Amino acid sequence: MFLVSALTVPLVTTAEGKKFGKSEGNAVWLRDSLTSAAELYRFLMETRDADLEKLLHYLTFLENDQIEELLSKHRVTTDFMCTNTIIRSFQFEPRKGDQ
């Protein structure tokens, strides 16, 4: 017998109400074989704060207070280390060539 698990979330949309996804041209995958760390970094740097907060809630296992602390630091600085912390929160492992 196999154990089957599933996770459902509401449709992920931007602050403007547009959906995230392949058909909108703004999809990223959390697998390094489909999205490089550099691509994820660029995506996160170009994502509005309101959208970033929603993505952190939907796609990470961070607690609400951890997300707020991370976003507070991100709002003050676009520091490389802060963005790396956000990338790590997605449990994304960079490939050797992307570092």
Biopython code that builds the backbone (N, CA, C, O; Angstrom):
import numpy as np
from Bio.PDB.StructureBuilder import StructureBuilder

atoms = [
    (1, "MET", "N", (0.833, -1.166, 0.000)),
    (1, "MET", "CA", (0.000, 0.000, 0.000)),
    (1, "MET", "C", (0.888, 1.243, 0.000)),
    (1, "MET", "O", (1.928, 1.269, 0.658)),
    (2, "PHE", "N", (0.471, 2.277, -0.744)),
    (2, "PHE", "CA", (1.214, 3.518, -0.836)),
    (2, "PHE", "C", (0.524, 4.603, -0.020)),
    (2, "PHE", "O", (-0.703, 4.684, 0.029)),
    (3, "LEU", "N", (1.338, 5.427, 0.614)),
    (3, "LEU", "CA", (0.823, 6.584, 1.320)),
    (3, "LEU", "C", (0.839, 7.760, 0.348)),
    (3, "LEU", "O", (1.897, 8.110, -0.175)),
    (4, "VAL", "N", (-0.290, 8.359, 0.103)),
    (4, "VAL", "CA", (-0.393, 9.471, -0.825)),
    (4, "VAL", "C", (-0.717, 10.733, -0.050)),
    (4, "VAL", "O", (-1.613, 10.745, 0.793)),
    (5, "SER", "N", (0.024, 11.802, -0.344)),
    (5, "SER", "CA", (-0.206, 13.087, 0.315)),
    (5, "SER", "C", (-0.443, 14.146, -0.742)),
    (5, "SER", "O", (0.042, 14.034, -1.867)),
    (6, "ALA", "N", (-1.178, 15.156, -0.381)),
    (6, "ALA", "CA", (-1.433, 16.260, -1.295)),
    (6, "ALA", "C", (-1.507, 17.555, -0.508)),
    (6, "ALA", "O", (-1.817, 17.565, 0.683)),
    (7, "LEU", "N", (-1.221, 18.624, -1.184)),
    (7, "LEU", "CA", (-1.307, 19.948, -0.596)),
    (7, "LEU", "C", (-2.035, 20.841, -1.583)),
    (7, "LEU", "O", (-1.691, 20.872, -2.765)),
    (8, "THR", "N", (-3.011, 21.547, -1.121)),
    (8, "THR", "CA", (-3.691, 22.499, -1.983)),
    (8, "THR", "C", (-3.614, 23.878, -1.350)),
    (8, "THR", "O", (-3.680, 24.023, -0.130)),
    (9, "VAL", "N", (-3.476, 24.869, -2.184)),
    (9, "VAL", "CA", (-3.477, 26.258, -1.741)),
    (9, "VAL", "C", (-4.397, 27.027, -2.672)),
    (9, "VAL", "O", (-4.678, 26.581, -3.784)),
    (10, "PRO", "N", (-4.860, 28.165, -2.226)),
    (10, "PRO", "CA", (-5.659, 28.985, -3.131)),
    (10, "PRO", "C", (-4.828, 29.369, -4.358)),
    (10, "PRO", "O", (-3.601, 29.283, -4.331)),
    (11, "LEU", "N", (-5.488, 29.786, -5.415)),
    (11, "LEU", "CA", (-4.789, 30.255, -6.602)),
    (11, "LEU", "C", (-3.829, 31.358, -6.177)),
    (11, "LEU", "O", (-4.229, 32.317, -5.516)),
    (12, "VAL", "N", (-2.579, 31.222, -6.551)),
    (12, "VAL", "CA", (-1.571, 32.207, -6.166)),
    (12, "VAL", "C", (-1.630, 33.353, -7.169)),
    (12, "VAL", "O", (-1.429, 33.156, -8.368)),
    (13, "THR", "N", (-1.909, 34.551, -6.663)),
    (13, "THR", "CA", (-2.032, 35.724, -7.522)),
    (13, "THR", "C", (-1.109, 36.831, -7.036)),
    (13, "THR", "O", (-0.644, 36.823, -5.896)),
    (14, "THR", "N", (-0.858, 37.779, -7.922)),
    (14, "THR", "CA", (-0.059, 38.953, -7.562)),
    (14, "THR", "C", (-0.958, 39.956, -6.847)),
    (14, "THR", "O", (-2.170, 39.760, -6.751)),
    (15, "ALA", "N", (-0.359, 41.019, -6.352)),
    (15, "ALA", "CA", (-1.128, 42.072, -5.684)),
    (15, "ALA", "C", (-2.139, 42.711, -6.634)),
    (15, "ALA", "O", (-3.152, 43.253, -6.192)),
    (16, "GLU", "N", (-1.865, 42.648, -7.944)),
    (16, "GLU", "CA", (-2.785, 43.203, -8.941)),
    (16, "GLU", "C", (-3.891, 42.233, -9.325)),
    (16, "GLU", "O", (-4.774, 42.584, -10.107)),
    (17, "GLY", "N", (-3.857, 41.012, -8.786)),
    (17, "GLY", "CA", (-4.887, 40.024, -9.088)),
    (17, "GLY", "C", (-4.544, 39.089, -10.239)),
    (17, "GLY", "O", (-5.339, 38.212, -10.574)),
    (18, "LYS", "N", (-3.366, 39.260, -10.857)),
    (18, "LYS", "CA", (-2.938, 38.351, -11.922)),
    (18, "LYS", "C", (-2.400, 37.075, -11.301)),
    (18, "LYS", "O", (-1.792, 37.107, -10.232)),
    (19, "LYS", "N", (-2.620, 35.962, -11.963)),
    (19, "LYS", "CA", (-2.143, 34.705, -11.402)),
    (19, "LYS", "C", (-0.655, 34.501, -11.671)),
    (19, "LYS", "O", (-0.118, 34.987, -12.666)),
    (20, "PHE", "N", (-0.009, 33.782, -10.780)),
    (20, "PHE", "CA", (1.356, 33.337, -11.006)),
    (20, "PHE", "C", (1.264, 32.052, -11.806)),
    (20, "PHE", "O", (0.401, 31.217, -11.535)),
    (21, "GLY", "N", (2.125, 31.883, -12.771)),
    (21, "GLY", "CA", (2.132, 30.618, -13.481)),
    (21, "GLY", "C", (2.765, 30.696, -14.848)),
    (21, "GLY", "O", (3.143, 31.765, -15.329)),
    (22, "LYS", "N", (2.869, 29.527, -15.464)),
    (22, "LYS", "CA", (3.507, 29.425, -16.773)),
    (22, "LYS", "C", (2.816, 30.291, -17.814)),
    (22, "LYS", "O", (3.483, 30.968, -18.596)),
    (23, "SER", "N", (1.481, 30.277, -17.833)),
    (23, "SER", "CA", (0.764, 31.025, -18.866)),
    (23, "SER", "C", (0.943, 32.538, -18.720)),
    (23, "SER", "O", (0.769, 33.279, -19.687)),
    (24, "GLU", "N", (1.288, 32.995, -17.524)),
    (24, "GLU", "CA", (1.523, 34.420, -17.294)),
    (24, "GLU", "C", (2.992, 34.788, -17.470)),
    (24, "GLU", "O", (3.344, 35.967, -17.440)),
    (25, "GLY", "N", (3.847, 33.791, -17.652)),
    (25, "GLY", "CA", (5.267, 34.039, -17.855)),
    (25, "GLY", "C", (6.028, 34.385, -16.590)),
    (25, "GLY", "O", (7.128, 34.933, -16.666)),
    (26, "ASN", "N", (5.468, 34.078, -15.425)),
    (26, "ASN", "CA", (6.149, 34.416, -14.174)),
    (26, "ASN", "C", (6.279, 33.210, -13.252)),
    (26, "ASN", "O", (6.263, 33.349, -12.029)),
    (27, "ALA", "N", (6.405, 32.045, -13.837)),
    (27, "ALA", "CA", (6.514, 30.825, -13.035)),
    (27, "ALA", "C", (7.962, 30.566, -12.635)),
    (27, "ALA", "O", (8.886, 30.816, -13.409)),
    (28, "VAL", "N", (8.144, 30.071, -11.439)),
    (28, "VAL", "CA", (9.429, 29.546, -10.988)),
    (28, "VAL", "C", (9.161, 28.202, -10.341)),
    (28, "VAL", "O", (8.092, 27.965, -9.779)),
    (29, "TRP", "N", (10.133, 27.343, -10.428)),
    (29, "TRP", "CA", (10.019, 26.035, -9.798)),
    (29, "TRP", "C", (11.022, 25.991, -8.663)),
    (29, "TRP", "O", (12.063, 26.646, -8.716)),
    (30, "LEU", "N", (10.710, 25.224, -7.646)),
    (30, "LEU", "CA", (11.592, 25.120, -6.494)),
    (30, "LEU", "C", (12.551, 23.947, -6.613)),
    (30, "LEU", "O", (13.187, 23.555, -5.634)),
    (31, "ARG", "N", (12.655, 23.389, -7.812)),
    (31, "ARG", "CA", (13.620, 22.318, -8.092)),
    (31, "ARG", "C", (14.771, 22.909, -8.876)),
    (31, "ARG", "O", (14.561, 23.623, -9.857)),
    (32, "ASP", "N", (15.987, 22.616, -8.448)),
    (32, "ASP", "CA", (17.148, 23.204, -9.109)),
    (32, "ASP", "C", (17.322, 22.730, -10.540)),
    (32, "ASP", "O", (18.049, 23.360, -11.309)),
    (33, "SER", "N", (16.675, 21.637, -10.916)),
    (33, "SER", "CA", (16.771, 21.182, -12.302)),
    (33, "SER", "C", (15.877, 22.013, -13.225)),
    (33, "SER", "O", (16.033, 21.961, -14.444)),
    (34, "LEU", "N", (14.945, 22.776, -12.657)),
    (34, "LEU", "CA", (14.026, 23.576, -13.462)),
    (34, "LEU", "C", (14.253, 25.082, -13.324)),
    (34, "LEU", "O", (13.994, 25.833, -14.264)),
    (35, "THR", "N", (14.729, 25.525, -12.175)),
    (35, "THR", "CA", (15.014, 26.942, -11.937)),
    (35, "THR", "C", (16.341, 27.033, -11.207)),
    (35, "THR", "O", (16.509, 26.447, -10.138)),
    (36, "SER", "N", (17.286, 27.767, -11.783)),
    (36, "SER", "CA", (18.585, 27.907, -11.122)),
    (36, "SER", "C", (18.467, 28.860, -9.939)),
    (36, "SER", "O", (17.502, 29.618, -9.839)),
    (37, "ALA", "N", (19.441, 28.820, -9.055)),
    (37, "ALA", "CA", (19.451, 29.737, -7.910)),
    (37, "ALA", "C", (19.511, 31.179, -8.403)),
    (37, "ALA", "O", (18.897, 32.063, -7.806)),
    (38, "ALA", "N", (20.248, 31.425, -9.489)),
    (38, "ALA", "CA", (20.333, 32.778, -10.047)),
    (38, "ALA", "C", (18.975, 33.245, -10.552)),
    (38, "ALA", "O", (18.604, 34.401, -10.347)),
    (39, "GLU", "N", (18.233, 32.368, -11.206)),
    (39, "GLU", "CA", (16.888, 32.715, -11.688)),
    (39, "GLU", "C", (15.944, 32.980, -10.523)),
    (39, "GLU", "O", (15.154, 33.923, -10.570)),
    (40, "LEU", "N", (16.016, 32.153, -9.469)),
    (40, "LEU", "CA", (15.170, 32.351, -8.296)),
    (40, "LEU", "C", (15.538, 33.663, -7.599)),
    (40, "LEU", "O", (14.657, 34.403, -7.160)),
    (41, "TYR", "N", (16.817, 33.945, -7.499)),
    (41, "TYR", "CA", (17.283, 35.201, -6.907)),
    (41, "TYR", "C", (16.693, 36.386, -7.673)),
    (41, "TYR", "O", (16.130, 37.303, -7.075)),
    (42, "ARG", "N", (16.827, 36.359, -8.999)),
    (42, "ARG", "CA", (16.315, 37.444, -9.838)),
    (42, "ARG", "C", (14.795, 37.582, -9.675)),
    (42, "ARG", "O", (14.276, 38.692, -9.558)),
    (43, "PHE", "N", (14.092, 36.449, -9.668)),
    (43, "PHE", "CA", (12.640, 36.459, -9.491)),
    (43, "PHE", "C", (12.257, 37.111, -8.165)),
    (43, "PHE", "O", (11.357, 37.950, -8.120)),
    (44, "LEU", "N", (12.941, 36.725, -7.085)),
    (44, "LEU", "CA", (12.623, 37.267, -5.767)),
    (44, "LEU", "C", (12.956, 38.749, -5.666)),
    (44, "LEU", "O", (12.221, 39.505, -5.030)),
    (45, "MET", "N", (14.059, 39.175, -6.288)),
    (45, "MET", "CA", (14.432, 40.585, -6.248)),
    (45, "MET", "C", (13.437, 41.446, -7.020)),
    (45, "MET", "O", (13.247, 42.617, -6.692)),
    (46, "GLU", "N", (12.798, 40.873, -8.050)),
    (46, "GLU", "CA", (11.844, 41.619, -8.868)),
    (46, "GLU", "C", (10.407, 41.498, -8.359)),
    (46, "GLU", "O", (9.505, 42.143, -8.895)),
    (47, "THR", "N", (10.189, 40.684, -7.338)),
    (47, "THR", "CA", (8.851, 40.467, -6.794)),
    (47, "THR", "C", (8.503, 41.565, -5.797)),
    (47, "THR", "O", (9.312, 41.913, -4.937)),
    (48, "ARG", "N", (7.302, 42.104, -5.918)),
    (48, "ARG", "CA", (6.838, 43.132, -4.981)),
    (48, "ARG", "C", (6.742, 42.542, -3.577)),
    (48, "ARG", "O", (6.487, 41.349, -3.411)),
    (49, "ASP", "N", (6.949, 43.389, -2.570)),
    (49, "ASP", "CA", (6.937, 42.915, -1.184)),
    (49, "ASP", "C", (5.627, 42.218, -0.819)),
    (49, "ASP", "O", (5.642, 41.196, -0.133)),
    (50, "ALA", "N", (4.497, 42.759, -1.269)),
    (50, "ALA", "CA", (3.204, 42.140, -0.949)),
    (50, "ALA", "C", (3.115, 40.732, -1.531)),
    (50, "ALA", "O", (2.567, 39.827, -0.902)),
    (51, "ASP", "N", (3.649, 40.555, -2.725)),
    (51, "ASP", "CA", (3.639, 39.230, -3.348)),
    (51, "ASP", "C", (4.637, 38.296, -2.676)),
    (51, "ASP", "O", (4.372, 37.106, -2.510)),
    (52, "LEU", "N", (5.789, 38.847, -2.292)),
    (52, "LEU", "CA", (6.809, 38.044, -1.631)),
    (52, "LEU", "C", (6.278, 37.492, -0.308)),
    (52, "LEU", "O", (6.520, 36.332, 0.028)),
    (53, "GLU", "N", (5.560, 38.318, 0.434)),
    (53, "GLU", "CA", (4.992, 37.861, 1.702)),
    (53, "GLU", "C", (4.026, 36.700, 1.469)),
    (53, "GLU", "O", (4.063, 35.708, 2.197)),
    (54, "LYS", "N", (3.177, 36.815, 0.474)),
    (54, "LYS", "CA", (2.224, 35.747, 0.165)),
    (54, "LYS", "C", (2.961, 34.462, -0.223)),
    (54, "LYS", "O", (2.598, 33.372, 0.219)),
    (55, "LEU", "N", (3.996, 34.599, -1.052)),
    (55, "LEU", "CA", (4.760, 33.416, -1.467)),
    (55, "LEU", "C", (5.444, 32.752, -0.282)),
    (55, "LEU", "O", (5.481, 31.525, -0.196)),
    (56, "LEU", "N", (5.984, 33.549, 0.628)),
    (56, "LEU", "CA", (6.628, 32.974, 1.814)),
    (56, "LEU", "C", (5.627, 32.206, 2.671)),
    (56, "LEU", "O", (5.957, 31.156, 3.222)),
    (57, "HIS", "N", (4.419, 32.721, 2.785)),
    (57, "HIS", "CA", (3.385, 32.017, 3.560)),
    (57, "HIS", "C", (2.963, 30.724, 2.863)),
    (57, "HIS", "O", (2.796, 29.696, 3.519)),
    (58, "TYR", "N", (2.792, 30.766, 1.560)),
    (58, "TYR", "CA", (2.312, 29.590, 0.827)),
    (58, "TYR", "C", (3.375, 28.516, 0.618)),
    (58, "TYR", "O", (3.078, 27.323, 0.672)),
    (59, "LEU", "N", (4.610, 28.940, 0.379)),
    (59, "LEU", "CA", (5.609, 28.003, -0.141)),
    (59, "LEU", "C", (6.746, 27.671, 0.807)),
    (59, "LEU", "O", (7.680, 26.966, 0.423)),
    (60, "THR", "N", (6.689, 28.166, 2.043)),
    (60, "THR", "CA", (7.732, 27.824, 3.012)),
    (60, "THR", "C", (7.089, 27.296, 4.287)),
    (60, "THR", "O", (5.871, 27.354, 4.458)),
    (61, "PHE", "N", (7.918, 26.788, 5.165)),
    (61, "PHE", "CA", (7.454, 26.297, 6.453)),
    (61, "PHE", "C", (7.785, 27.283, 7.577)),
    (61, "PHE", "O", (7.808, 26.903, 8.748)),
    (62, "LEU", "N", (8.041, 28.538, 7.227)),
    (62, "LEU", "CA", (8.372, 29.545, 8.221)),
    (62, "LEU", "C", (7.138, 29.944, 9.017)),
    (62, "LEU", "O", (6.022, 29.945, 8.498)),
    (63, "GLU", "N", (7.354, 30.281, 10.278)),
    (63, "GLU", "CA", (6.289, 30.788, 11.136)),
    (63, "GLU", "C", (6.012, 32.248, 10.758)),
    (63, "GLU", "O", (6.865, 32.910, 10.167)),
    (64, "ASN", "N", (4.829, 32.743, 11.098)),
    (64, "ASN", "CA", (4.442, 34.113, 10.761)),
    (64, "ASN", "C", (5.449, 35.142, 11.273)),
    (64, "ASN", "O", (5.797, 36.072, 10.545)),
    (65, "ASP", "N", (5.928, 34.991, 12.522)),
    (65, "ASP", "CA", (6.876, 35.955, 13.067)),
    (65, "ASP", "C", (8.219, 35.900, 12.335)),
    (65, "ASP", "O", (8.887, 36.925, 12.202)),
    (66, "GLN", "N", (8.620, 34.731, 11.865)),
    (66, "GLN", "CA", (9.857, 34.610, 11.096)),
    (66, "GLN", "C", (9.718, 35.323, 9.754)),
    (66, "GLN", "O", (10.646, 35.990, 9.296)),
    (67, "ILE", "N", (8.561, 35.178, 9.135)),
    (67, "ILE", "CA", (8.321, 35.839, 7.855)),
    (67, "ILE", "C", (8.334, 37.351, 8.043)),
    (67, "ILE", "O", (8.940, 38.069, 7.248)),
    (68, "GLU", "N", (7.679, 37.835, 9.075)),
    (68, "GLU", "CA", (7.649, 39.284, 9.317)),
    (68, "GLU", "C", (9.040, 39.829, 9.582)),
    (68, "GLU", "O", (9.390, 40.898, 9.080)),
    (69, "GLU", "N", (9.838, 39.117, 10.361)),
    (69, "GLU", "CA", (11.215, 39.551, 10.635)),
    (69, "GLU", "C", (12.042, 39.587, 9.356)),
    (69, "GLU", "O", (12.788, 40.537, 9.118)),
    (70, "LEU", "N", (11.909, 38.570, 8.552)),
    (70, "LEU", "CA", (12.639, 38.491, 7.291)),
    (70, "LEU", "C", (12.233, 39.616, 6.352)),
    (70, "LEU", "O", (13.088, 40.244, 5.727)),
    (71, "LEU", "N", (10.932, 39.875, 6.247)),
    (71, "LEU", "CA", (10.449, 40.948, 5.373)),
    (71, "LEU", "C", (10.857, 42.324, 5.899)),
    (71, "LEU", "O", (11.126, 43.229, 5.110)),
    (72, "SER", "N", (10.905, 42.490, 7.206)),
    (72, "SER", "CA", (11.355, 43.763, 7.778)),
    (72, "SER", "C", (12.785, 44.058, 7.364)),
    (72, "SER", "O", (13.107, 45.181, 6.978)),
    (73, "LYS", "N", (13.640, 43.054, 7.444)),
    (73, "LYS", "CA", (15.035, 43.222, 7.010)),
    (73, "LYS", "C", (15.094, 43.493, 5.510)),
    (73, "LYS", "O", (15.869, 44.337, 5.059)),
    (74, "HIS", "N", (14.280, 42.783, 4.742)),
    (74, "HIS", "CA", (14.277, 42.929, 3.288)),
    (74, "HIS", "C", (13.821, 44.337, 2.881)),
    (74, "HIS", "O", (14.337, 44.894, 1.913)),
    (75, "ARG", "N", (12.868, 44.911, 3.605)),
    (75, "ARG", "CA", (12.361, 46.253, 3.271)),
    (75, "ARG", "C", (13.417, 47.329, 3.520)),
    (75, "ARG", "O", (13.453, 48.344, 2.825)),
    (76, "VAL", "N", (14.269, 47.101, 4.510)),
    (76, "VAL", "CA", (15.294, 48.081, 4.861)),
    (76, "VAL", "C", (16.476, 48.005, 3.896)),
    (76, "VAL", "O", (17.073, 49.029, 3.563)),
    (77, "THR", "N", (16.806, 46.828, 3.458)),
    (77, "THR", "CA", (17.961, 46.647, 2.589)),
    (77, "THR", "C", (17.693, 45.557, 1.567)),
    (77, "THR", "O", (16.968, 44.600, 1.840)),
    (78, "THR", "N", (18.279, 45.707, 0.394)),
    (78, "THR", "CA", (18.226, 44.623, -0.589)),
    (78, "THR", "C", (19.539, 43.853, -0.528)),
    (78, "THR", "O", (20.053, 43.361, -1.532)),
    (79, "ASP", "N", (20.052, 43.771, 0.678)),
    (79, "ASP", "CA", (21.294, 43.080, 0.975)),
    (79, "ASP", "C", (21.293, 41.658, 0.397)),
    (79, "ASP", "O", (20.295, 40.942, 0.476)),
    (80, "PHE", "N", (22.422, 41.271, -0.180)),
    (80, "PHE", "CA", (22.586, 39.939, -0.759)),
    (80, "PHE", "C", (22.307, 38.850, 0.274)),
    (80, "PHE", "O", (21.677, 37.842, -0.048)),
    (81, "MET", "N", (22.768, 39.041, 1.513)),
    (81, "MET", "CA", (22.571, 38.025, 2.551)),
    (81, "MET", "C", (21.096, 37.871, 2.898)),
    (81, "MET", "O", (20.639, 36.757, 3.156)),
    (82, "CYS", "N", (20.349, 38.963, 2.909)),
    (82, "CYS", "CA", (18.920, 38.903, 3.203)),
    (82, "CYS", "C", (18.212, 38.105, 2.116)),
    (82, "CYS", "O", (17.375, 37.253, 2.414)),
    (83, "THR", "N", (18.543, 38.374, 0.861)),
    (83, "THR", "CA", (17.915, 37.646, -0.234)),
    (83, "THR", "C", (18.311, 36.179, -0.188)),
    (83, "THR", "O", (17.485, 35.313, -0.479)),
    (84, "ASN", "N", (19.542, 35.883, 0.168)),
    (84, "ASN", "CA", (19.956, 34.486, 0.312)),
    (84, "ASN", "C", (19.157, 33.786, 1.393)),
    (84, "ASN", "O", (18.805, 32.616, 1.243)),
    (85, "THR", "N", (18.863, 34.490, 2.487)),
    (85, "THR", "CA", (18.046, 33.912, 3.556)),
    (85, "THR", "C", (16.660, 33.587, 3.034)),
    (85, "THR", "O", (16.106, 32.536, 3.355)),
    (86, "ILE", "N", (16.094, 34.480, 2.232)),
    (86, "ILE", "CA", (14.785, 34.234, 1.642)),
    (86, "ILE", "C", (14.842, 33.022, 0.718)),
    (86, "ILE", "O", (13.955, 32.169, 0.756)),
    (87, "ILE", "N", (15.881, 32.943, -0.113)),
    (87, "ILE", "CA", (16.026, 31.794, -1.009)),
    (87, "ILE", "C", (16.120, 30.506, -0.200)),
    (87, "ILE", "O", (15.489, 29.511, -0.554)),
    (88, "ARG", "N", (16.904, 30.511, 0.885)),
    (88, "ARG", "CA", (17.025, 29.313, 1.723)),
    (88, "ARG", "C", (15.699, 28.943, 2.365)),
    (88, "ARG", "O", (15.445, 27.766, 2.618)),
    (89, "SER", "N", (14.845, 29.931, 2.633)),
    (89, "SER", "CA", (13.552, 29.631, 3.241)),
    (89, "SER", "C", (12.666, 28.819, 2.307)),
    (89, "SER", "O", (11.735, 28.150, 2.756)),
    (90, "PHE", "N", (12.951, 28.874, 1.013)),
    (90, "PHE", "CA", (12.235, 28.052, 0.050)),
    (90, "PHE", "C", (12.840, 26.651, -0.028)),
    (90, "PHE", "O", (12.387, 25.818, -0.813)),
    (91, "GLN", "N", (13.868, 26.394, 0.792)),
    (91, "GLN", "CA", (14.574, 25.114, 0.822)),
    (91, "GLN", "C", (15.135, 24.770, -0.548)),
    (91, "GLN", "O", (15.078, 23.623, -0.993)),
    (92, "PHE", "N", (15.673, 25.779, -1.200)),
    (92, "PHE", "CA", (16.236, 25.646, -2.536)),
    (92, "PHE", "C", (17.737, 25.484, -2.408)),
    (92, "PHE", "O", (18.388, 26.291, -1.744)),
    (93, "GLU", "N", (18.288, 24.477, -3.017)),
    (93, "GLU", "CA", (19.720, 24.232, -2.971)),
    (93, "GLU", "C", (20.359, 24.744, -4.259)),
    (93, "GLU", "O", (20.045, 24.231, -5.333)),
    (94, "PRO", "N", (21.244, 25.735, -4.189)),
    (94, "PRO", "CA", (21.879, 26.245, -5.409)),
    (94, "PRO", "C", (22.791, 25.204, -6.045)),
    (94, "PRO", "O", (23.433, 24.412, -5.356)),
    (95, "ARG", "N", (22.834, 25.222, -7.374)),
    (95, "ARG", "CA", (23.758, 24.360, -8.087)),
    (95, "ARG", "C", (25.144, 24.982, -8.022)),
    (95, "ARG", "O", (25.262, 26.188, -7.807)),
    (96, "LYS", "N", (26.195, 24.191, -8.202)),
    (96, "LYS", "CA", (27.562, 24.669, -8.062)),
    (96, "LYS", "C", (27.850, 25.879, -8.939)),
    (96, "LYS", "O", (28.480, 26.827, -8.472)),
    (97, "GLY", "N", (27.410, 25.878, -10.191)),
    (97, "GLY", "CA", (27.699, 26.976, -11.111)),
    (97, "GLY", "C", (26.944, 28.249, -10.812)),
    (97, "GLY", "O", (27.265, 29.284, -11.397)),
    (98, "ASP", "N", (25.948, 28.231, -9.927)),
    (98, "ASP", "CA", (25.122, 29.397, -9.650)),
    (98, "ASP", "C", (25.594, 30.211, -8.459)),
    (98, "ASP", "O", (25.015, 31.257, -8.164)),
    (99, "GLN", "N", (26.618, 29.763, -7.776)),
    (99, "GLN", "CA", (27.027, 30.448, -6.548)),
    (99, "GLN", "C", (27.904, 31.635, -6.842)),
    (99, "GLN", "O", (28.339, 32.325, -5.920)),
]
sb = StructureBuilder()
sb.init_structure("model")
sb.init_model(0)
sb.init_chain("A")
sb.init_seg("    ")
for serial, (resi, resn, name, xyz) in enumerate(atoms, 1):
    if name == "N":
        sb.init_residue(resn, " ", resi, " ")
    sb.init_atom(name, np.array(xyz, "f"), 0.0, 1.0, " ", f" {name:<3s}", serial, name[0])
structure = sb.get_structure()
